């Protein structure tokens, strides 16, 4: 479901573009990817006035472009509730067992 989500691709592409704009002229500007670990920073990094976060800016940009639907991701992942209960450790163990077989 994640790999086939056009909406998720749109959102992640916007994150990449905004990050590249913010880092323009630095070594980290103009990159082709970002680490998922950096996503929480979207709600922590604020504008010069201290009121707007990068996440706020991204949401507002989608709304202004008339692409509010791209933000409605829950319908894209009907299995997310069930999969969120899975333990990464258990999954890793299962993958290792499958590789042994």
Secondary structure, 3 states (H helix, E strand, C coil): CCCCCHHHHHHHHHHHHHHHHHCCCCCCCCCCCCCHHHHHHHHCCECCCCCCEHHHHHHHHHHHCCCHHHHCCHHHCCCHHHHHCCCHHHHHHHHHHHHHC
